[in-house]
């Protein structure tokens, strides 16, 4: 079970960094977990970028 969490975590980190490990993604035991983590990481990176863009566009209006 720990392998599943490790694979997910590594996928999440890779997704946030914008990279993919094809060998891990094809692993028959943990590849699916890596891929889910990868997608979650990419989504998290997108959300961070979106929030940063909104904050930049709003400028001082968000500071109170």
C-alpha positions as CSV (number, residue, x, y, z in Angstrom):
1,X,0.0,0.0,0.0
2,X,2.9,2.4,0.7
3,X,4.0,2.0,-2.9
4,X,0.7,3.4,-4.0
5,X,1.1,6.5,-1.9
6,X,4.7,6.9,-3.0
7,X,3.7,6.6,-6.7
8,X,0.9,9.1,-6.3
9,X,3.2,11.6,-4.5
10,X,5.9,11.3,-7.1
11,X,3.3,11.8,-9.8
12,X,1.9,14.8,-8.0
13,X,5.4,16.3,-7.7
14,X,6.1,15.6,-11.4
15,X,2.8,17.1,-12.5
16,X,3.5,20.3,-10.5
17,X,6.9,20.5,-12.1
18,X,5.6,19.9,-15.6
19,X,7.4,16.7,-16.3
20,X,6.4,13.1,-16.8
21,X,8.2,9.8,-16.1
22,X,6.9,7.4,-18.8
23,X,8.5,4.4,-17.1
24,X,6.6,5.1,-13.8
25,X,3.4,5.7,-15.7
26,X,3.7,2.3,-17.4
27,X,4.4,0.4,-14.2
28,X,1.8,-2.4,-14.0
29,X,1.5,-2.1,-10.2
30,X,1.6,1.6,-9.5
31,X,1.3,3.3,-12.9
32,X,-2.3,4.2,-12.5
33,X,-1.6,5.8,-9.1
34,X,1.3,7.7,-10.6
35,X,-0.9,9.0,-13.4
36,X,-3.6,10.1,-11.0
37,X,-1.0,12.0,-9.0
38,X,0.4,13.5,-12.2
39,X,-3.0,14.8,-13.2
40,X,-3.7,16.2,-9.7
41,X,-0.3,17.9,-9.7
42,X,-0.9,19.5,-13.1
43,X,-4.3,20.7,-11.9
44,X,-2.7,22.2,-8.7
45,X,-0.1,24.0,-10.8
46,X,-2.8,25.4,-13.1
47,X,-4.8,26.6,-10.0
48,X,-1.7,28.3,-8.6
49,X,-1.1,30.0,-11.9
50,X,-4.7,31.1,-12.2
51,X,-4.8,32.5,-8.7
52,X,-1.5,34.4,-9.3
53,X,-2.9,35.8,-12.6
54,X,-6.1,37.0,-10.8
55,X,-4.2,38.6,-8.0
56,X,-2.0,40.4,-10.5
57,X,-5.0,41.6,-12.5
58,X,-6.8,42.8,-9.4
59,X,-3.7,44.5,-8.0
60,X,-4.3,46.4,-4.7
61,X,-8.0,45.6,-4.7
62,X,-7.3,42.3,-3.0
63,X,-5.2,43.8,-0.2
64,X,-8.2,45.1,1.8
